[in-house]
Every structure is written in structure tokens, then in C-alpha cells.
Amino acid sequence: MFKFMKLWSLFVLLAFSATSAISQENDPVSVVKTSIDKVMLSIDVNRDSFDQNPDVLTNEMIVILDPVVAFDSIASGVMGRYRKDASDEQIEKFAKTFKKTMVKLYAKALISFESKSIEVLEPSAEDISPKKAKIVSHVTAENGTVYKVIYSMRKSKEGVWQARNMIVDGINLGLTYVNQFDSAMNRYGGDIDLVINSWQSDLDQSDVGGR
């Protein structure tokens, strides 16, 4: 599970935006690049005080991520085939639970992960279109390990580039959470409310991504 959280921390290290969702150059590469300094500054400022007051960094991460990560769409995809049987209230509740849980994991993981360098590559012509883009980055850890991170991005109706999924060294994190939700539905006999209410505690205990 610790490895999984470190993978998600890479997501935050390149989290696309801070206080302004639309950069002066509103293209996916510029959004990624201009975000790195802002996100890393937040980490550096809160690193020493995180153990005593983790909510500060967590709340900053929510501000950073909320405009440019399509949490509602991601959460809907995580529910998968079970979404059609869920009420609007259940869908909304899971989206809120998913976002809060993920941001808490991000904040905790960011404290433990230190990057040596981050390189955002220029996309090839086939990897970018007016509404969709695949952005590749190389993240080098302090121990020399290089992670290849692939971001699936889409432009929102408001014209903002938002993250929809990420693949880290072949691990599809969106699919990982789909499987997590499916397993929980089987474990709890199809009780969506129980799955939602147990989501955070189950995720904390899970070894998903630890392989």
C-alpha cells in the first residue's frame, strides 16, 4: 500500500495547477510545468509541521487539485457498472468521499516522497488534439529510480485541461480503483452505502499497488 501511495504522490507532484486553473498558456504541457513549482512549494512549507497538523497540507492540496482534476468523472468511472444502480445522492456522496480520501493519501505520500528531477516531455502530434492529450513525464527519485508517468487529460466545457487518469510504469491507477470498488461491492454483498462508508478504512488496509 505504501508503494501505491507513492505512485499517487507522483500524481500530485505534477498536479496541473494551483490557484489558477487556466494558465497564461492554456495547453496541457504548460499547465503541468507551471504547477510543479507551486505544488512543491506547498510541500516544502508544510513538510516539518505535517505530523502535528496534517490538515493544513491536505486542505491546500484540495485547493490545488479541485479545479483541474476531474474528481467527479473519475469517481463515476470508479463506480463502473454499479453506477447505474446508484441514486444521485449515492453518486454524489461517493464523489465527495473519493476526493477527500485521495487528497489525504496524496498529502501523506508527498511528505515521504522526494524527487530528484521531473521532466515533462513535449507531446507528439498524435498524442494531442484540441480536447484530449496524453502527456508523458519522467520523475527521478532520490535513489535514482525513474518513473514514467502518462497522464490522460481532457479539456472541460469551461476550457480547462483536467486530469482523467494516470499510468505509472504500466500501472493504470484508474483501473486499480475500479477493481477496488468492484471487490468492495462483492465483499459487502452489493451494498453501495456500505462500500462508500467503508471506502477510506478499506483503502488504508488494502495492499493494492503494493506488488
MDTraj code that builds the backbone (N, CA, C; nanometers):
import mdtraj as md
import numpy as np

residues = "MET PHE LYS PHE MET LYS LEU TRP SER LEU PHE VAL LEU LEU ALA PHE SER ALA THR SER ALA ILE SER GLN GLU ASN ASP PRO VAL SER VAL VAL LYS THR SER ILE ASP LYS VAL MET LEU SER ILE ASP VAL ASN ARG ASP SER PHE ASP GLN ASN PRO ASP VAL LEU THR ASN GLU MET ILE VAL ILE LEU ASP PRO VAL VAL ALA PHE ASP SER ILE ALA SER GLY VAL MET GLY ARG TYR ARG LYS ASP ALA SER ASP GLU GLN ILE GLU LYS PHE ALA LYS THR PHE LYS LYS THR MET VAL LYS LEU TYR ALA LYS ALA LEU ILE SER PHE GLU SER LYS SER ILE GLU VAL LEU GLU PRO SER ALA GLU ASP ILE SER PRO LYS LYS ALA LYS ILE VAL SER HIS VAL THR ALA GLU ASN GLY THR VAL TYR LYS VAL ILE TYR SER MET ARG LYS SER LYS GLU GLY VAL TRP GLN ALA ARG ASN MET ILE VAL ASP GLY ILE ASN LEU GLY LEU THR TYR VAL ASN GLN PHE ASP SER ALA MET ASN ARG TYR GLY GLY ASP ILE ASP LEU VAL ILE ASN SER TRP GLN SER ASP LEU ASP GLN SER ASP VAL GLY GLY ARG".split()
xyz = np.array([
    [0.0830, -0.1202, 0.0000],
    [0.0000, 0.0000, 0.0000],
    [0.0865, 0.1253, 0.0000],
    [0.2027, 0.1183, 0.0673],
    [0.2916, 0.2343, 0.0715],
    [0.3398, 0.2690, -0.0691],
    [0.3717, 0.1635, -0.1473],
    [0.4145, 0.1875, -0.2845],
    [0.3022, 0.2535, -0.3637],
    [0.1804, 0.2096, -0.3414],
    [0.0649, 0.2670, -0.4099],
    [0.0516, 0.4150, -0.3789],
    [0.0698, 0.4505, -0.2506],
    [0.0591, 0.5906, -0.2126],
    [0.1718, 0.6723, -0.2749],
    [0.2891, 0.6115, -0.2896],
    [0.3984, 0.6831, -0.3527],
    [0.3663, 0.7087, -0.4998],
    [0.3008, 0.6115, -0.5652],
    [0.2613, 0.6322, -0.7039],
    [0.1620, 0.7470, -0.7147],
    [0.0662, 0.7497, -0.6237],
    [-0.0302, 0.8599, -0.6253],
    [0.0370, 0.9917, -0.5926],
    [0.1433, 0.9883, -0.5146],
    [0.2118, 1.1135, -0.4836],
    [0.2734, 1.1733, -0.6094],
    [0.3134, 1.0883, -0.7032],
    [0.3658, 1.1390, -0.8291],
    [0.2585, 1.2175, -0.9028],
    [0.1350, 1.1723, -0.8896],
    [0.0224, 1.2424, -0.9491],
    [0.0148, 1.3846, -0.8969],
    [0.0352, 1.4005, -0.7678],
    [0.0260, 1.5325, -0.7083],
    [0.1483, 1.6163, -0.7425],
    [0.2636, 1.5539, -0.7522],
    [0.3846, 1.6278, -0.7864],
    [0.3698, 1.6987, -0.9206],
    [0.2876, 1.6424, -1.0068],
    [0.2618, 1.7035, -1.1374],
    [0.1128, 1.7334, -1.1479],
    [0.0598, 1.8045, -1.0512],
    [-0.0849, 1.8104, -1.0327],
    [-0.1563, 1.9169, -1.1144],
    [-0.0900, 1.9705, -1.2136],
    [-0.1511, 2.0507, -1.3173],
    [-0.1851, 2.1950, -1.2834],
    [-0.2077, 2.2296, -1.1564],
    [-0.2438, 2.3684, -1.1295],
    [-0.2409, 2.3975, -0.9818],
    [-0.2380, 2.5239, -0.9467],
    [-0.2524, 2.5628, -0.8073],
    [-0.3704, 2.6574, -0.7976],
    [-0.3454, 2.7841, -0.7719],
    [-0.4586, 2.8740, -0.7516],
    [-0.5265, 2.9135, -0.8814],
    [-0.4590, 2.9022, -0.9940],
    [-0.5217, 2.9375, -1.1206],
    [-0.5299, 2.8152, -1.2084],
    [-0.6508, 2.7750, -1.2425],
    [-0.6705, 2.6556, -1.3237],
    [-0.6279, 2.6794, -1.4671],
    [-0.6477, 2.8018, -1.5152],
    [-0.6129, 2.8329, -1.6532],
    [-0.4854, 2.9156, -1.6526],
    [-0.3774, 2.8593, -1.7043],
    [-0.2517, 2.9321, -1.7071],
    [-0.2520, 3.0320, -1.8222],
    [-0.1475, 3.1153, -1.8260],
    [-0.1395, 3.2133, -1.9334],
    [-0.1330, 3.1435, -2.0680],
    [-0.0703, 3.0293, -2.0729],
    [-0.0704, 2.9474, -2.1925],
    [-0.1508, 2.8226, -2.1579],
    [-0.2774, 2.8224, -2.1975],
    [-0.3651, 2.7140, -2.1550],
    [-0.3520, 2.5942, -2.2474],
    [-0.2385, 2.5275, -2.2380],
    [-0.2211, 2.3995, -2.3043],
    [-0.1756, 2.3009, -2.1973],
    [-0.1955, 2.1711, -2.2194],
    [-0.1698, 2.0746, -2.1120],
    [-0.0266, 2.0715, -2.0632],
    [0.0698, 2.0905, -2.1520],
    [0.2097, 2.0881, -2.1101],
    [0.2404, 2.2078, -2.0199],
    [0.1957, 2.3260, -2.0591],
    [0.2201, 2.4452, -1.9781],
    [0.1541, 2.4344, -1.8419],
    [0.0330, 2.3777, -1.8383],
    [-0.0369, 2.3623, -1.7117],
    [0.0422, 2.2716, -1.6188],
    [0.0947, 2.1611, -1.6728],
    [0.1744, 2.0696, -1.5921],
    [0.3009, 2.1379, -1.5419],
    [0.3734, 2.2009, -1.6323],
    [0.5014, 2.2601, -1.5955],
    [0.4860, 2.3711, -1.4915],
    [0.3889, 2.4592, -1.5098],
    [0.3752, 2.5714, -1.4174],
    [0.3227, 2.5267, -1.2811],
    [0.2693, 2.4059, -1.2760],
    [0.2159, 2.3561, -1.1493],
    [0.3231, 2.3016, -1.0563],
    [0.4307, 2.2521, -1.1117],
    [0.5289, 2.1818, -1.0314],
    [0.5832, 2.2693, -0.9195],
    [0.6238, 2.3919, -0.9535],
    [0.6809, 2.4804, -0.8516],
    [0.5810, 2.5112, -0.7411],
    [0.4545, 2.5322, -0.7787],
    [0.3528, 2.5673, -0.6799],
    [0.3253, 2.4502, -0.5855],
    [0.3162, 2.3310, -0.6421],
    [0.2897, 2.2142, -0.5594],
    [0.4083, 2.1857, -0.4683],
    [0.5292, 2.1913, -0.5232],
    [0.6469, 2.1616, -0.4430],
    [0.6677, 2.2657, -0.3325],
    [0.6311, 2.3901, -0.3597],
    [0.6405, 2.4931, -0.2568],
    [0.5487, 2.4604, -0.1398],
    [0.4278, 2.4160, -0.1693],
    [0.3340, 2.3787, -0.0639],
    [0.3878, 2.2633, 0.0197],
    [0.4501, 2.1680, -0.0466],
    [0.5088, 2.0542, 0.0251],
    [0.6208, 2.1014, 0.1164],
    [0.7109, 2.1833, 0.0616],
    [0.8258, 2.2294, 0.1403],
    [0.7819, 2.3102, 0.2620],
    [0.6824, 2.3945, 0.2431],
    [0.6361, 2.4794, 0.3531],
    [0.5748, 2.3965, 0.4649],
    [0.5056, 2.2886, 0.4298],
    [0.4297, 2.2114, 0.5288],
    [0.4970, 2.0817, 0.5733],
    [0.6144, 2.0531, 0.5205],
    [0.6776, 1.9244, 0.5488],
    [0.7034, 1.9036, 0.6984],
    [0.7627, 2.0003, 0.7636],
    [0.8024, 1.9835, 0.9033],
    [0.6837, 1.9836, 0.9997],
    [0.5754, 2.0471, 0.9608],
    [0.4597, 2.0574, 1.0504],
    [0.3503, 1.9566, 1.0182],
    [0.3741, 1.8723, 0.9207],
    [0.2665, 1.7839, 0.8745],
    [0.2196, 1.6869, 0.9820],
    [0.3134, 1.6285, 1.0545],
    [0.2753, 1.5302, 1.1567],
    [0.1863, 1.5917, 1.2643],
    [0.2134, 1.7165, 1.2992],
    [0.1362, 1.7827, 1.4037],
    [0.0043, 1.8391, 1.3506],
    [0.0053, 1.8807, 1.2240],
    [-0.1144, 1.9432, 1.1674],
    [-0.1302, 1.9045, 1.0210],
    [-0.1705, 1.7809, 0.9938],
    [-0.1802, 1.7335, 0.8556],
    [-0.2898, 1.8005, 0.7747],
    [-0.3881, 1.8591, 0.8415],
    [-0.4996, 1.9187, 0.7685],
    [-0.4581, 2.0398, 0.6861],
    [-0.3511, 2.1059, 0.7268],
    [-0.3086, 2.2254, 0.6530],
    [-0.2687, 2.1880, 0.5105],
    [-0.1799, 2.0902, 0.4962],
    [-0.1382, 2.0480, 0.3634],
    [-0.2535, 1.9834, 0.2881],
    [-0.3327, 1.9043, 0.3591],
    [-0.4469, 1.8392, 0.2944],
    [-0.5407, 1.9423, 0.2331],
    [-0.5715, 2.0460, 0.3083],
    [-0.6616, 2.1496, 0.2578],
    [-0.5996, 2.2269, 0.1417],
    [-0.4692, 2.2488, 0.1478],
    [-0.4027, 2.3161, 0.0364],
    [-0.4076, 2.2294, -0.0891],
    [-0.3912, 2.0982, -0.0709],
    [-0.3982, 2.0086, -0.1846],
    [-0.5372, 2.0070, -0.2475],
    [-0.6396, 2.0197, -0.1657],
    [-0.7753, 2.0256, -0.2196],
    [-0.7916, 2.1492, -0.3067],
    [-0.7407, 2.2625, -0.2579],
    [-0.7479, 2.3853, -0.3368],
    [-0.6716, 2.3702, -0.4676],
    [-0.5563, 2.3064, -0.4609],
    [-0.4719, 2.2883, -0.5785],
    [-0.5373, 2.1970, -0.6816],
    [-0.5901, 2.0860, -0.6355],
    [-0.6346, 1.9809, -0.7263],
    [-0.7765, 1.9980, -0.7774],
    [-0.8629, 2.0551, -0.6961],
    [-1.0054, 2.0533, -0.7276],
    [-1.0409, 2.1126, -0.8638],
    [-0.9799, 2.2245, -0.9048],
    [-1.0208, 2.2818, -1.0334],
    [-0.9755, 2.2014, -1.1545],
    [-0.8703, 2.1232, -1.1403],
    [-0.8067, 2.0669, -1.2593],
    [-0.7939, 1.9151, -1.2577],
    [-0.8487, 1.8516, -1.1580],
    [-0.8609, 1.7068, -1.1582],
    [-1.0101, 1.6757, -1.1596],
    [-1.0538, 1.5994, -1.2563],
    [-1.1961, 1.5724, -1.2739],
    [-1.2414, 1.4659, -1.1737],
    [-1.2431, 1.5031, -1.0469],
    [-1.2749, 1.4069, -0.9418],
    [-1.4108, 1.3416, -0.9624],
    [-1.5117, 1.4210, -0.9979],
    [-1.6457, 1.3641, -1.0151],
    [-1.6480, 1.2603, -1.1269],
    [-1.5840, 1.2928, -1.2382],
    [-1.5806, 1.1989, -1.3502],
    [-1.4993, 1.0744, -1.3165],
    [-1.3873, 1.0940, -1.2458],
    [-1.3052, 0.9806, -1.2059],
    [-1.3829, 0.8903, -1.1111],
    [-1.4487, 0.9507, -1.0128],
    [-1.5267, 0.8731, -0.9166],
    [-1.6388, 0.7965, -0.9861],
    [-1.7021, 0.8609, -1.0833],
    [-1.8075, 0.7942, -1.1593],
    [-1.7531, 0.6732, -1.2327],
    [-1.6338, 0.6894, -1.2911],
    [-1.5711, 0.5769, -1.3594],
    [-1.5312, 0.4655, -1.2650],
    [-1.4895, 0.5025, -1.1436],
    [-1.4517, 0.4027, -1.0439],
    [-1.5727, 0.3175, -1.0044],
    [-1.6886, 0.3792, -0.9956],
    [-1.8105, 0.3037, -0.9640],
    [-1.8462, 0.2056, -1.0755],
    [-1.8050, 0.2365, -1.1952],
    [-1.8216, 0.1449, -1.3062],
    [-1.9661, 0.1030, -1.3305],
    [-1.9867, -0.0255, -1.3482],
    [-2.1186, -0.0781, -1.3823],
    [-2.2192, -0.0633, -1.2693],
    [-2.1704, -0.0339, -1.1491],
    [-2.2613, -0.0190, -1.0358],
    [-2.3258, 0.1196, -1.0311],
    [-2.2742, 0.2107, -1.1089],
    [-2.3259, 0.3472, -1.1047],
    [-2.4719, 0.3537, -1.1482],
    [-2.5099, 0.2709, -1.2447],
    [-2.6472, 0.2771, -1.2959],
    [-2.7493, 0.2373, -1.1902],
    [-2.7077, 0.1629, -1.0896],
    [-2.7984, 0.1218, -0.9826],
    [-2.7916, 0.2140, -0.8614],
    [-2.7040, 0.3125, -0.8664],
    [-2.6873, 0.4042, -0.7534],
    [-2.7782, 0.5255, -0.7692],
    [-2.8216, 0.5802, -0.6574],
    [-2.9021, 0.7025, -0.6597],
    [-2.8111, 0.8227, -0.6812],
    [-2.8726, 0.9346, -0.7159],
    [-2.7947, 1.0578, -0.7322],
    [-2.7222, 1.0932, -0.6027],
    [-2.7891, 1.0704, -0.4906],
    [-2.7292, 1.1008, -0.3604],
    [-2.6076, 1.0123, -0.3340],
    [-2.6160, 0.8841, -0.3711],
    [-2.5039, 0.7929, -0.3510],
    [-2.3869, 0.8292, -0.4416],
    [-2.4172, 0.8661, -0.5647],
    [-2.3117, 0.9068, -0.6581],
    [-2.2392, 1.0311, -0.6064],
    [-2.3173, 1.1268, -0.5571],
    [-2.2580, 1.2498, -0.5040],
    [-2.1758, 1.2213, -0.3785],
    [-2.2282, 1.1359, -0.2915],
    [-2.1575, 1.1046, -0.1676],
    [-2.0265, 1.0328, -0.1965],
    [-2.0279, 0.9390, -0.2917],
    [-1.9033, 0.8691, -0.3228],
    [-1.8019, 0.9646, -0.3844],
    [-1.8470, 1.0558, -0.4697],
    [-1.7548, 1.1526, -0.5298],
    [-1.6853, 1.2347, -0.4223],
    [-1.7602, 1.2790, -0.3224],
    [-1.7012, 1.3571, -0.2127],
    [-1.6063, 1.2711, -0.1295],
    [-1.6490, 1.1485, -0.1011],
    [-1.5652, 1.0572, -0.0227],
    [-1.4370, 1.0245, -0.0980],
    [-1.4504, 0.9980, -0.2267],
    [-1.3351, 0.9646, -0.3099],
    [-1.2344, 1.0781, -0.3100],
    [-1.2826, 1.2009, -0.3322],
    [-1.1915, 1.3158, -0.3371],
    [-1.1214, 1.3365, -0.2038],
    [-1.1960, 1.3368, -0.0955],
    [-1.1370, 1.3612, 0.0356],
    [-1.0345, 1.2545, 0.0711],
    [-1.0690, 1.1288, 0.0439],
    [-0.9779, 1.0188, 0.0750],
    [-0.8507, 1.0273, -0.0069],
    [-0.8656, 1.0528, -0.1374],
    [-0.7492, 1.0584, -0.2237],
    [-0.6565, 1.1735, -0.1871],
    [-0.7146, 1.2895, -0.1583],
    [-0.6296, 1.4044, -0.1255],
    [-0.5543, 1.3806, 0.0047],
    [-0.6182, 1.3153, 0.1015],
    [-0.5481, 1.2812, 0.2252],
    [-0.4305, 1.1880, 0.1976],
    [-0.4526, 1.0893, 0.1111],
    [-0.3437, 0.9984, 0.0746],
    [-0.2330, 1.0727, 0.0022],
    [-0.2708, 1.1651, -0.0871],
    [-0.1723, 1.2432, -0.1596],
    [-0.0832, 1.3211, -0.0638],
    [-0.1486, 1.3910, 0.0289],
    [-0.0740, 1.4757, 0.1223],
    [0.0249, 1.3929, 0.2032],
    [-0.0200, 1.2787, 0.2535],
    [0.0672, 1.1920, 0.3329],
    [0.1820, 1.1371, 0.2490],
    [0.1497, 1.0975, 0.1266],
    [0.2526, 1.0385, 0.0408],
    [0.3561, 1.1407, -0.0027],
    [0.3109, 1.2625, -0.0284],
    [0.4028, 1.3661, -0.0727],
    [0.5117, 1.3949, 0.0293],
    [0.4773, 1.3826, 0.1562],
    [0.5747, 1.4073, 0.2616],
    [0.6865, 1.3036, 0.2571],
    [0.6539, 1.1817, 0.2175],
    [0.7517, 1.0732, 0.2210],
    [0.8287, 1.0573, 0.0900],
    [0.7811, 1.1212, -0.0163],
    [0.8448, 1.1043, -0.1461],
    [0.9244, 1.2287, -0.1815],
    [1.0506, 1.2092, -0.2157],
    [1.1348, 1.3209, -0.2569],
    [1.1868, 1.2954, -0.3976],
    [1.1576, 1.3883, -0.4868],
    [1.2013, 1.3721, -0.6253],
    [1.3333, 1.4446, -0.6483],
    [1.4152, 1.3869, -0.7332],
    [1.5422, 1.4486, -0.7705],
    [1.5233, 1.5402, -0.8898],
    [1.4442, 1.4951, -0.9857],
    [1.4148, 1.5774, -1.1032],
    [1.2834, 1.5322, -1.1655],
    [1.2198, 1.6266, -1.2339],
    [1.0943, 1.5995, -1.3033],
    [1.1048, 1.6588, -1.4426],
    [1.0867, 1.5762, -1.5427],
    [1.0942, 1.6219, -1.6809],
    [0.9613, 1.5953, -1.7504],
    [0.9002, 1.7010, -1.7992],
    [0.7754, 1.6886, -1.8740],
    [0.8104, 1.6935, -2.0218],
    [0.7749, 1.5896, -2.0933],
    [0.8123, 1.5784, -2.2342],
    [0.7105, 1.6494, -2.3228],
    [0.7576, 1.7002, -2.4334],
    [0.6676, 1.7585, -2.5316],
    [0.5909, 1.6461, -2.6016],
    [0.4595, 1.6585, -2.6116],
    [0.3817, 1.5509, -2.6735],
    [0.4036, 1.5449, -2.8239],
    [0.3922, 1.4238, -2.8766],
    [0.3976, 1.4083, -3.0211],
    [0.2640, 1.4512, -3.0803],
    [0.2611, 1.4680, -3.2112],
    [0.1408, 1.5180, -3.2775],
    [0.0213, 1.4270, -3.2547],
    [0.0449, 1.2961, -3.2498],
    [-0.0663, 1.2024, -3.2319],
    [-0.1150, 1.1950, -3.0878],
    [-0.0398, 1.2540, -2.9956],
    [-0.0770, 1.2483, -2.8537],
    [-0.1570, 1.3693, -2.8071],
    [-0.1853, 1.4610, -2.8953],
    [-0.2568, 1.5814, -2.8533],
    [-0.3565, 1.6234, -2.9594],
    [-0.4744, 1.6647, -2.9138],
    [-0.5788, 1.7154, -3.0013],
    [-0.6424, 1.8341, -2.9301],
    [-0.7364, 1.9036, -2.9925],
    [-0.7956, 2.0200, -2.9269],
    [-0.8623, 1.9902, -2.7930],
    [-0.9101, 1.8683, -2.7719],
    [-0.9838, 1.8379, -2.6490],
    [-0.9225, 1.7271, -2.5650],
    [-0.8279, 1.6519, -2.6186],
    [-0.7671, 1.5420, -2.5443],
    [-0.6155, 1.5474, -2.5599],
    [-0.5461, 1.4960, -2.4597],
    [-0.3998, 1.4936, -2.4667],
    [-0.3442, 1.3819, -2.3805],
    [-0.2313, 1.3281, -2.4243],
    [-0.1551, 1.2333, -2.3438],
    [-0.0192, 1.2968, -2.3177],
    [0.0070, 1.3246, -2.1917],
    [0.1309, 1.3914, -2.1525],
    [0.2184, 1.2925, -2.0771],
    [0.3430, 1.2825, -2.1179],
    [0.4389, 1.1897, -2.0572],
    [0.5415, 1.2687, -1.9777],
    [0.5726, 1.2195, -1.8593],
    [0.6788, 1.2804, -1.7794],
    [0.7685, 1.1725, -1.7224],
    [0.8910, 1.2105, -1.6911],
    [0.9864, 1.1229, -1.6245],
    [1.0199, 1.1839, -1.4885],
    [0.9928, 1.1086, -1.3841],
    [1.0207, 1.1534, -1.2482],
    [1.1333, 1.0687, -1.1915],
    [1.2431, 1.1322, -1.1544],
    [1.3576, 1.0616, -1.0979],
    [1.3586, 1.0800, -0.9467],
    [1.3536, 0.9687, -0.8742],
    [1.3557, 0.9730, -0.7281],
    [1.4986, 0.9922, -0.6793],
    [1.5120, 1.0203, -0.5501],
    [1.6438, 1.0421, -0.4918],
    [1.7334, 0.9200, -0.5057],
    [1.6737, 0.7997, -0.5075],
    [1.7534, 0.6781, -0.5197],
    [1.7882, 0.6439, -0.6643],
    [1.7498, 0.7317, -0.7570],
    [1.7827, 0.7115, -0.8977],
    [1.6758, 0.6418, -0.9784],
    [1.5729, 0.5913, -0.9147],
    [1.4636, 0.5252, -0.9870],
    [1.3893, 0.6261, -1.0725],
    [1.3674, 0.5901, -1.1980],
    [1.2961, 0.6779, -1.2901],
    [1.1572, 0.6208, -1.3156],
    [1.0554, 0.7004, -1.2885],
    [0.9175, 0.6608, -1.3126],
    [0.8669, 0.7283, -1.4401],
    [0.8075, 0.6477, -1.5268],
    [0.7410, 0.7039, -1.6445],
    [0.5946, 0.7237, -1.6096],
    [0.5504, 0.8470, -1.6178],
    [0.4135, 0.8811, -1.5809],
    [0.3403, 0.9308, -1.7057],
    [0.2279, 0.8667, -1.7352],
    [0.1469, 0.9051, -1.8508],
    [0.0135, 0.9592, -1.8011],
    [-0.0179, 1.0826, -1.8387],
    [-0.1419, 1.1462, -1.7970],
    [-0.2411, 1.1502, -1.9120],
    [-0.3630, 1.1087, -1.8839],
    [-0.4728, 1.1266, -1.9788],
    [-0.5468, 1.2529, -1.9375],
    [-0.5485, 1.3513, -2.0261],
    [-0.6097, 1.4798, -1.9946],
    [-0.7185, 1.5115, -2.0958],
    [-0.8154, 1.5888, -2.0494],
    [-0.9253, 1.6296, -2.1366],
    [-0.9646, 1.7727, -2.1020],
    [-1.0028, 1.8468, -2.2034],
    [-1.0453, 1.9846, -2.1800],
    [-1.1920, 1.9851, -2.1389],
    [-1.2208, 2.0561, -2.0306],
    [-1.3575, 2.0650, -1.9799],
    [-1.4404, 2.1600, -2.0653],
    [-1.5700, 2.1664, -2.0351],
    [-1.6586, 2.2576, -2.1074],
    [-1.6167, 2.4022, -2.0865],
    [-1.5524, 2.4266, -1.9716],
    [-1.5051, 2.5624, -1.9426],
    [-1.3703, 2.5927, -2.0056],
    [-1.3145, 2.4969, -2.0766],
    [-1.1872, 2.5191, -2.1433],
    [-1.0659, 2.4925, -2.0583],
    [-1.0833, 2.4202, -1.9470],
    [-0.9728, 2.3901, -1.8567],
    [-0.9253, 2.2471, -1.8801],
    [-0.7953, 2.2300, -1.8927],
    [-0.7396, 2.0960, -1.9042],
    [-0.7459, 2.0268, -1.7685],
    [-0.8035, 1.9063, -1.7660],
    [-0.8184, 1.8322, -1.6417],
    [-0.7662, 1.6899, -1.6570],
    [-0.7108, 1.6384, -1.5482],
    [-0.6622, 1.5004, -1.5464],
    [-0.7800, 1.4055, -1.5332],
    [-0.7792, 1.2986, -1.6125],
    [-0.8828, 1.1966, -1.6056],
    [-0.8267, 1.0603, -1.5630],
    [-0.6984, 1.0385, -1.5839],
    [-0.6378, 0.9118, -1.5432],
    [-0.4869, 0.9249, -1.5495],
    [-0.4179, 0.8264, -1.4923],
    [-0.2730, 0.8265, -1.4935],
    [-0.2222, 0.6833, -1.4933],
    [-0.1132, 0.6619, -1.5640],
    [-0.0457, 0.5325, -1.5666],
    [0.0982, 0.5543, -1.5211],
    [0.1399, 0.4822, -1.4176],
    [0.2756, 0.4928, -1.3654],
    [0.3473, 0.3603, -1.3871],
    [0.4496, 0.3622, -1.4729],
    [0.5251, 0.2404, -1.5038],
    [0.4333, 0.1215, -1.5312],
    [0.3309, 0.1464, -1.6117],
    [0.2415, 0.0392, -1.6538],
    [0.1246, 0.0124, -1.5615],
    [0.1209, 0.0762, -1.4449],
    [0.0097, 0.0572, -1.3513],
    [-0.0962, 0.1626, -1.3791],
    [-0.2131, 0.1177, -1.4248],
    [-0.3246, 0.2062, -1.4542],
    [-0.3993, 0.2333, -1.3240],
    [-0.3824, 0.3539, -1.2696],
    [-0.4388, 0.3823, -1.1381],
    [-0.5905, 0.3927, -1.1412],
    [-0.6460, 0.4406, -1.2515],
    [-0.7907, 0.4432, -1.2624],
    [-0.8495, 0.3038, -1.2573],
    [-0.7897, 0.2126, -1.3331],
    [-0.8362, 0.0745, -1.3335],
    [-0.8168, 0.0087, -1.1973],
    [-0.7094, 0.0450, -1.1288],
    [-0.6856, -0.0080, -0.9943],
    [-0.8011, 0.0242, -0.9016],
    [-0.8502, 0.1473, -0.9086],
    [-0.9614, 0.1856, -0.8222],
    [-1.0934, 0.1243, -0.8677],
    [-1.1102, 0.1046, -0.9962],
    [-1.2287, 0.0324, -1.0444],
    [-1.2324, -0.1073, -0.9830],
    [-1.1188, -0.1749, -0.9847],
    [-1.1106, -0.3088, -0.9258],
    [-1.1339, -0.3042, -0.7756],
    [-1.0852, -0.1981, -0.7119],
    [-1.1054, -0.1821, -0.5678],
    [-1.2540, -0.1694, -0.5354],
    [-1.3251, -0.0898, -0.6134],
    [-1.4684, -0.0716, -0.5903],
    [-1.5439, -0.2010, -0.6177],
    [-1.5086, -0.2691, -0.7246],
    [-1.5734, -0.3955, -0.7591],
    [-1.5537, -0.4994, -0.6493],
    [-1.4330, -0.5077, -0.5953],
    [-1.4051, -0.6021, -0.4874],
    [-1.4870, -0.5682, -0.3630],
    [-1.4984, -0.4382, -0.3353],
    [-1.5759, -0.3961, -0.2183],
    [-1.7234, -0.4305, -0.2358],
    [-1.7759, -0.4137, -0.3556],
    [-1.9158, -0.4478, -0.3805],
    [-1.9394, -0.5968, -0.3589],
    [-1.8467, -0.6783, -0.4017],
    [-1.8589, -0.8228, -0.3787],
    [-1.8473, -0.8558, -0.2302],
    [-1.7565, -0.7883, -0.1633],
    [-1.7327, -0.8164, -0.0219],
    [-1.8523, -0.7763, 0.0644],
    [-1.9189, -0.6690, 0.0261],
    [-2.0310, -0.6183, 0.1059],
    [-2.1669, -0.6532, 0.0460],
    [-2.1688, -0.7531, -0.0388],
    [-2.2950, -0.8035, -0.0905],
    [-2.3746, -0.7045, -0.1729],
    [-2.3064, -0.6164, -0.2422],
    [-2.3737, -0.5209, -0.3288],
    [-2.4334, -0.4018, -0.2568],
    [-2.3965, -0.3804, -0.1317],
    [-2.4486, -0.2680, -0.0538],
    [-2.3640, -0.1438, -0.0827],
    [-2.4125, -0.0573, -0.1707],
    [-2.3357, 0.0596, -0.2131],
    [-2.3074, 0.1526, -0.0955],
    [-2.4068, 0.1715, -0.0084],
    [-2.3859, 0.2602, 0.1069],
    [-2.2721, 0.2101, 0.1949],
    [-2.2663, 0.0806, 0.2167],
    [-2.1609, 0.0238, 0.2992],
    [-2.0247, 0.0380, 0.2318],
    [-2.0224, 0.0209, 0.1004],
    [-1.8975, 0.0393, 0.0261],
    [-1.8462, 0.1818, 0.0414],
    [-1.9365, 0.2784, 0.0277],
    [-1.8973, 0.4190, 0.0388],
    [-1.8492, 0.4513, 0.1795],
    [-1.9251, 0.4059, 0.2786],
    [-1.8906, 0.4367, 0.4176],
    [-1.7610, 0.3702, 0.4617],
    [-1.7260, 0.2593, 0.3969],
    [-1.6061, 0.1844, 0.4345],
    [-1.4875, 0.2146, 0.3441],
    [-1.5055, 0.3040, 0.2474],
    [-1.4044, 0.3243, 0.1435],
    [-1.2681, 0.3629, 0.2005],
    [-1.2654, 0.4599, 0.2890],
    [-1.1364, 0.5062, 0.3402],
    [-1.0672, 0.4001, 0.4241],
    [-1.1400, 0.3377, 0.5155],
    [-1.0777, 0.2372, 0.6024],
    [-1.0315, 0.1166, 0.5215],
    [-1.1085, 0.0787, 0.4217],
    [-1.0685, -0.0337, 0.3377],
    [-0.9439, -0.0004, 0.2572],
    [-0.9377, 0.1219, 0.2073],
    [-0.8222, 0.1627, 0.1281],
    [-0.6962, 0.1667, 0.2129],
    [-0.7099, 0.2124, 0.3370],
    [-0.5955, 0.2172, 0.4278],
    [-0.5396, 0.0777, 0.4545],
    [-0.6269, -0.0219, 0.4570],
    [-0.5849, -0.1588, 0.4894],
    [-0.5444, -0.2378, 0.3660],
    [-0.5755, -0.1855, 0.2489],
    [-0.5529, -0.2613, 0.1258],
    [-0.4051, -0.2610, 0.0877],
    [-0.3636, -0.3667, 0.0205],
    [-0.2261, -0.3727, -0.0326],
    [-0.2273, -0.3526, -0.1826],
    [-0.3351, -0.2924, -0.2365],
    [-0.3439, -0.2678, -0.3790],
    [-0.2276, -0.1798, -0.4225],
    [-0.1613, -0.2183, -0.5299],
    [-0.0483, -0.1420, -0.5804],
    [0.0813, -0.1769, -0.5125],
    [0.0774, -0.2640, -0.4143],
    [0.1999, -0.2986, -0.3463],
    [0.2832, -0.4030, -0.4164],
    [0.2298, -0.4534, -0.5241],
    [0.3042, -0.5564, -0.5977],
    [0.4130, -0.4940, -0.6826],
])
top = md.Topology()
chain = top.add_chain()
for i, resn in enumerate(residues, 1):
    res = top.add_residue(resn, chain, resSeq=i)
    for name in ("N", "CA", "C"):
        top.add_atom(name, md.element.get_by_symbol(name[0]), res)
traj = md.Trajectory(xyz[None], top)
